Amino acid sequence: MAEIEIAVIITLLASGLRLSTPLLFAALGEKIAERAGVLNLGVEGMMIMGAFAGFMGAFITGNIAIGFLFGILTGAVMAGLMAFLNFTLRTNQLVAGLAVWLLGLGLSAFLYRLAFGIGTAPRVEPLGAINIPGLSDIPFAGPVLFNHDPLVYIGWAMVPILYIIVFKTKIGLTLRTVGENPRQADTQGISVVRVRYYAVMIGGAMAGVAGAYLSLVMVGIFVEDMTGARGWIAIALVIFGRWHPIGIMGACMLFGMVDALQFSLQAAGVQAPHQIMLMLPYIMAIAVMAFTYKRTTQPAGIGQAYTREEK
């Protein structure tokens, strides 16, 4: 009995880490944009287009790596569109983000039906887990931490890398200055628009990775609206993590564990409505937002448009 309980715990923890991975990529990308003062509400649209493009790339070429490259490029292009609407055409940030979200949802569904029609469900071979010699055999910790696909480890590595870049380098100082006080950044000779373009497009590329992870690792197929509001959850997790890479990682893992828990409860035959089970992770996200939002300090310039003519 004890062995069964341990096996269940191992499965729950390992599944939670895998489920947190697309959220981690999307949330870290959103953190970059928000550090530059841009509230990117188009993350969901970038993710779904990344999922579609990644699947198509892998399906056509038979190569998962090329699929991920397609997802990255598509996410960056969608983010570039939002940046163009926002910074070049000076559209409201919220409006531009919502437009990209709706475009991504509609365009991905349209292109998928155009390519495969209705009623067909082509597949690609999902990217599998890799065993790390020696580490994967460690009792308990091995299957929980060292038996995942490469993207899980890349996501973990991105956390300290992003921390160093944002808080320990001149690039990070420039990014934070633009997000906190764009007027001061402008007086120092920093191109606020250029920095924000780069930040949004890098964030979009990471959202594309997150979307491609769903189609190329988790299921091996593309399904319309398969992101399931994960882009919106990623935005909430950035706030929950207080715009700090380590905090964001913890928030993503917590959400992933709750998501894995609802799957485990369903598999265990817990007598509760299916809809209630599916709602658990989102209820947690809403509760966290309600209790933590007033305690967080967001970048001062977030959501604020800036042009040199305003000086």
VEXPAPA-688355 format. One record per residue (C-alpha): x, y, z; residue number from 1. Coordinates in steps of 0.5 Angstrom, whole numbers, m for minus. Example, Ala and Ser with C-alpha at 12.3 -4.5 7.8 and 13.67 -1.06 7.14 Angstrom:
+-------+-------+-------+-----+
!  east ! north !    up !   k !
+-------+-------+-------+-----+
!    25 !    m9 !    16 !   1 !
!    27 !    m2 !    14 !   2 !
+-------+-------+-------+-----+
***
This chain:
+-------+-------+-------+-----+
!  east ! north !    up !   k !
+-------+-------+-------+-----+
!     0 !     0 !     0 !   1 !
!     6 !     5 !     2 !   2 !
!     9 !     3 !    m5 !   3 !
!     3 !     5 !    m9 !   4 !
!     2 !    12 !    m5 !   5 !
!     9 !    13 !    m6 !   6 !
!     8 !    12 !   m14 !   7 !
!     2 !    16 !   m14 !   8 !
!     6 !    22 !   m11 !   9 !
!    12 !    21 !   m16 !  10 !
!     7 !    21 !   m22 !  11 !
!     3 !    27 !   m19 !  12 !
!    10 !    31 !   m18 !  13 !
!    13 !    29 !   m25 !  14 !
!     6 !    31 !   m28 !  15 !
!     6 !    37 !   m25 !  16 !
!    13 !    39 !   m27 !  17 !
!    11 !    37 !   m34 !  18 !
!     5 !    41 !   m34 !  19 !
!     8 !    47 !   m31 !  20 !
!    13 !    48 !   m37 !  21 !
!     9 !    51 !   m42 !  22 !
!     7 !    56 !   m37 !  23 !
!    14 !    57 !   m35 !  24 !
!    16 !    59 !   m42 !  25 !
!    10 !    64 !   m43 !  26 !
!    10 !    67 !   m36 !  27 !
!    18 !    69 !   m37 !  28 !
!    17 !    71 !   m44 !  29 !
!    11 !    76 !   m41 !  30 !
!    16 !    78 !   m35 !  31 !
!    21 !    81 !   m40 !  32 !
!    15 !    85 !   m44 !  33 !
!    12 !    87 !   m37 !  34 !
!    19 !    89 !   m35 !  35 !
!    20 !    94 !   m41 !  36 !
!    13 !    97 !   m39 !  37 !
!     9 !    93 !   m44 !  38 !
!     2 !    89 !   m42 !  39 !
!     2 !    84 !   m47 !  40 !
!    m5 !    81 !   m47 !  41 !
!    m4 !    77 !   m54 !  42 !
!     0 !    71 !   m50 !  43 !
!    m6 !    67 !   m51 !  44 !
!    m6 !    68 !   m59 !  45 !
!     2 !    67 !   m59 !  46 !
!     1 !    61 !   m56 !  47 !
!    m4 !    58 !   m60 !  48 !
!    m1 !    60 !   m67 !  49 !
!     6 !    57 !   m64 !  50 !
!     2 !    51 !   m63 !  51 !
!    m1 !    50 !   m70 !  52 !
!     6 !    53 !   m73 !  53 !
!    10 !    48 !   m69 !  54 !
!     6 !    42 !   m71 !  55 !
!     6 !    44 !   m78 !  56 !
!    13 !    44 !   m78 !  57 !
!    14 !    38 !   m75 !  58 !
!     9 !    34 !   m79 !  59 !
!    11 !    37 !   m86 !  60 !
!    19 !    36 !   m84 !  61 !
!    18 !    30 !   m79 !  62 !
!    23 !    34 !   m75 !  63 !
!    21 !    36 !   m68 !  64 !
!    27 !    41 !   m67 !  65 !
!    24 !    45 !   m74 !  66 !
!    17 !    44 !   m71 !  67 !
!    20 !    48 !   m65 !  68 !
!    23 !    53 !   m69 !  69 !
!    17 !    54 !   m73 !  70 !
!    13 !    56 !   m67 !  71 !
!    19 !    61 !   m64 !  72 !
!    19 !    64 !   m71 !  73 !
!    11 !    65 !   m71 !  74 !
!    10 !    67 !   m64 !  75 !
!    16 !    73 !   m65 !  76 !
!    12 !    75 !   m72 !  77 !
!     5 !    75 !   m68 !  78 !
!     9 !    79 !   m62 !  79 !
!    12 !    84 !   m68 !  80 !
!     5 !    85 !   m70 !  81 !
!     2 !    87 !   m63 !  82 !
!     9 !    91 !   m63 !  83 !
!     7 !    95 !   m69 !  84 !
!     0 !    96 !   m67 !  85 !
!     2 !    99 !   m61 !  86 !
!     9 !   103 !   m62 !  87 !
!     8 !   105 !   m69 !  88 !
!     1 !   106 !   m70 !  89 !
!     0 !   108 !   m63 !  90 !
!    m6 !   103 !   m62 !  91 !
!    m8 !   102 !   m54 !  92 !
!    m4 !    96 !   m51 !  93 !
!   m10 !    93 !   m49 !  94 !
!   m13 !    93 !   m55 !  95 !
!    m7 !    91 !   m59 !  96 !
!    m6 !    85 !   m55 !  97 !
!   m14 !    83 !   m55 !  98 !
!   m13 !    84 !   m63 !  99 !
!    m7 !    79 !   m63 ! 100 !
!   m11 !    74 !   m58 ! 101 !
!   m17 !    74 !   m63 ! 102 !
!   m13 !    74 !   m69 ! 103 !
!    m9 !    68 !   m67 ! 104 !
!   m15 !    64 !   m65 ! 105 !
!   m19 !    65 !   m71 ! 106 !
!   m13 !    64 !   m76 ! 107 !
!   m10 !    58 !   m73 ! 108 !
!   m17 !    54 !   m73 ! 109 !
!   m18 !    57 !   m80 ! 110 !
!   m11 !    55 !   m83 ! 111 !
!   m11 !    48 !   m79 ! 112 !
!   m18 !    47 !   m83 ! 113 !
!   m15 !    49 !   m89 ! 114 !
!    m9 !    44 !   m89 ! 115 !
!   m13 !    38 !   m86 ! 116 !
!   m21 !    39 !   m87 ! 117 !
!   m26 !    37 !   m81 ! 118 !
!   m26 !    31 !   m78 ! 119 !
!   m18 !    29 !   m79 ! 120 !
!   m13 !    29 !   m73 ! 121 !
!    m6 !    28 !   m76 ! 122 !
!    m1 !    26 !   m71 ! 123 !
!     7 !    27 !   m70 ! 124 !
!    11 !    23 !   m65 ! 125 !
!    11 !    27 !   m59 ! 126 !
!    18 !    29 !   m56 ! 127 !
!    20 !    24 !   m51 ! 128 !
!    23 !    24 !   m44 ! 129 !
!    31 !    23 !   m43 ! 130 !
!    34 !    19 !   m38 ! 131 !
!    40 !    22 !   m35 ! 132 !
!    45 !    16 !   m33 ! 133 !
!    46 !    15 !   m26 ! 134 !
!    41 !    21 !   m24 ! 135 !
!    34 !    18 !   m27 ! 136 !
!    36 !    12 !   m22 ! 137 !
!    36 !    16 !   m16 ! 138 !
!    30 !    13 !   m11 ! 139 !
!    24 !    18 !   m11 ! 140 !
!    28 !    24 !   m14 ! 141 !
!    30 !    21 !   m20 ! 142 !
!    23 !    20 !   m23 ! 143 !
!    21 !    26 !   m21 ! 144 !
!    27 !    31 !   m23 ! 145 !
!    31 !    27 !   m28 ! 146 !
!    26 !    24 !   m33 ! 147 !
!    23 !    29 !   m37 ! 148 !
!    24 !    32 !   m44 ! 149 !
!    29 !    37 !   m46 ! 150 !
!    25 !    43 !   m46 ! 151 !
!    23 !    42 !   m38 ! 152 !
!    31 !    43 !   m37 ! 153 !
!    31 !    48 !   m42 ! 154 !
!    26 !    52 !   m38 ! 155 !
!    29 !    51 !   m31 ! 156 !
!    36 !    54 !   m34 ! 157 !
!    32 !    60 !   m37 ! 158 !
!    30 !    62 !   m30 ! 159 !
!    37 !    63 !   m27 ! 160 !
!    39 !    66 !   m34 ! 161 !
!    34 !    71 !   m34 ! 162 !
!    35 !    73 !   m27 ! 163 !
!    42 !    75 !   m29 ! 164 !
!    41 !    78 !   m35 ! 165 !
!    35 !    82 !   m32 ! 166 !
!    39 !    84 !   m25 ! 167 !
!    46 !    84 !   m27 ! 168 !
!    47 !    86 !   m34 ! 169 !
!    47 !    93 !   m37 ! 170 !
!    42 !    90 !   m42 ! 171 !
!    37 !    88 !   m36 ! 172 !
!    38 !    95 !   m33 ! 173 !
!    36 !    98 !   m40 ! 174 !
!    30 !    94 !   m40 ! 175 !
!    28 !    96 !   m33 ! 176 !
!    29 !   103 !   m34 ! 177 !
!    25 !   103 !   m40 ! 178 !
!    19 !   100 !   m36 ! 179 !
!    20 !   104 !   m30 ! 180 !
!    21 !   111 !   m33 ! 181 !
!    21 !   111 !   m40 ! 182 !
!    22 !   119 !   m40 ! 183 !
!    28 !   118 !   m36 ! 184 !
!    31 !   112 !   m41 ! 185 !
!    29 !   117 !   m47 ! 186 !
!    34 !   123 !   m44 ! 187 !
!    39 !   118 !   m43 ! 188 !
!    39 !   116 !   m50 ! 189 !
!    36 !   110 !   m50 ! 190 !
!    31 !   108 !   m56 ! 191 !
!    24 !   106 !   m52 ! 192 !
!    21 !   104 !   m58 ! 193 !
!    26 !    99 !   m60 ! 194 !
!    27 !    96 !   m53 ! 195 !
!    20 !    95 !   m53 ! 196 !
!    20 !    92 !   m60 ! 197 !
!    25 !    87 !   m58 ! 198 !
!    22 !    85 !   m51 ! 199 !
!    15 !    84 !   m54 ! 200 !
!    18 !    80 !   m59 ! 201 !
!    23 !    76 !   m55 ! 202 !
!    17 !    75 !   m50 ! 203 !
!    13 !    72 !   m56 ! 204 !
!    18 !    68 !   m59 ! 205 !
!    18 !    64 !   m52 ! 206 !
!    10 !    64 !   m52 ! 207 !
!    11 !    60 !   m59 ! 208 !
!    16 !    55 !   m55 ! 209 !
!    10 !    54 !   m50 ! 210 !
!     5 !    53 !   m55 ! 211 !
!     9 !    48 !   m59 ! 212 !
!    11 !    45 !   m53 ! 213 !
!     3 !    43 !   m52 ! 214 !
!     3 !    40 !   m59 ! 215 !
!     9 !    37 !   m60 ! 216 !
!    11 !    34 !   m53 ! 217 !
!     4 !    34 !   m49 ! 218 !
!     0 !    31 !   m54 ! 219 !
!     3 !    30 !   m61 ! 220 !
!    m3 !    33 !   m65 ! 221 !
!    m6 !    40 !   m66 ! 222 !
!   m13 !    42 !   m63 ! 223 !
!   m17 !    48 !   m64 ! 224 !
!   m16 !    52 !   m58 ! 225 !
!   m12 !    47 !   m54 ! 226 !
!    m8 !    53 !   m50 ! 227 !
!   m14 !    53 !   m46 ! 228 !
!   m13 !    60 !   m43 ! 229 !
!    m6 !    58 !   m41 ! 230 !
!    m4 !    65 !   m44 ! 231 !
!    m8 !    68 !   m39 ! 232 !
!    m6 !    64 !   m33 ! 233 !
!     1 !    66 !   m35 ! 234 !
!     0 !    73 !   m35 ! 235 !
!    m3 !    72 !   m28 ! 236 !
!     3 !    68 !   m26 ! 237 !
!     7 !    74 !   m27 ! 238 !
!     4 !    78 !   m22 ! 239 !
!     4 !    72 !   m17 ! 240 !
!    11 !    71 !   m18 ! 241 !
!    12 !    79 !   m17 ! 242 !
!    16 !    80 !   m24 ! 243 !
!    22 !    76 !   m21 ! 244 !
!    24 !    69 !   m25 ! 245 !
!    25 !    65 !   m19 ! 246 !
!    18 !    67 !   m16 ! 247 !
!    15 !    66 !   m23 ! 248 !
!    18 !    59 !   m23 ! 249 !
!    15 !    57 !   m16 ! 250 !
!     8 !    60 !   m19 ! 251 !
!     8 !    56 !   m25 ! 252 !
!    10 !    50 !   m21 ! 253 !
!     4 !    51 !   m16 ! 254 !
!    m1 !    51 !   m22 ! 255 !
!     2 !    45 !   m25 ! 256 !
!     1 !    41 !   m19 ! 257 !
!    m6 !    43 !   m18 ! 258 !
!    m7 !    42 !   m25 ! 259 !
!    m4 !    35 !   m24 ! 260 !
!    m8 !    34 !   m18 ! 261 !
!   m15 !    35 !   m22 ! 262 !
!   m12 !    30 !   m27 ! 263 !
!   m10 !    25 !   m21 ! 264 !
!   m17 !    26 !   m18 ! 265 !
!   m21 !    24 !   m24 ! 266 !
!   m17 !    18 !   m25 ! 267 !
!   m18 !    16 !   m18 ! 268 !
!   m25 !    16 !   m19 ! 269 !
!   m27 !    22 !   m14 ! 270 !
!   m34 !    23 !   m14 ! 271 !
!   m35 !    30 !   m17 ! 272 !
!   m37 !    34 !   m23 ! 273 !
!   m32 !    33 !   m29 ! 274 !
!   m33 !    41 !   m30 ! 275 !
!   m31 !    42 !   m22 ! 276 !
!   m25 !    38 !   m23 ! 277 !
!   m23 !    42 !   m29 ! 278 !
!   m24 !    49 !   m26 ! 279 !
!   m19 !    47 !   m20 ! 280 !
!   m13 !    50 !   m23 ! 281 !
!   m17 !    57 !   m25 ! 282 !
!   m20 !    58 !   m19 ! 283 !
!   m13 !    57 !   m15 ! 284 !
!   m11 !    63 !   m20 ! 285 !
!   m17 !    67 !   m19 ! 286 !
!   m16 !    66 !   m11 ! 287 !
!    m8 !    68 !   m12 ! 288 !
!   m10 !    74 !   m16 ! 289 !
!   m15 !    77 !   m11 ! 290 !
!   m10 !    76 !    m5 ! 291 !
!    m4 !    78 !    m8 ! 292 !
!    m5 !    83 !   m13 ! 293 !
!    m5 !    89 !    m8 ! 294 !
!     1 !    86 !    m5 ! 295 !
!     5 !    87 !   m11 ! 296 !
!     9 !    92 !   m14 ! 297 !
!     9 !    92 !   m22 ! 298 !
!    14 !    96 !   m26 ! 299 !
!    12 !   103 !   m26 ! 300 !
!    11 !   104 !   m33 ! 301 !
!     7 !    98 !   m35 ! 302 !
!     1 !    99 !   m40 ! 303 !
!     4 !   107 !   m41 ! 304 !
!     5 !   109 !   m48 ! 305 !
!    11 !   113 !   m49 ! 306 !
!    13 !   118 !   m55 ! 307 !
!    18 !   123 !   m56 ! 308 !
!    13 !   128 !   m58 ! 309 !
!    10 !   128 !   m50 ! 310 !
!    17 !   130 !   m47 ! 311 !
+-------+-------+-------+-----+
***
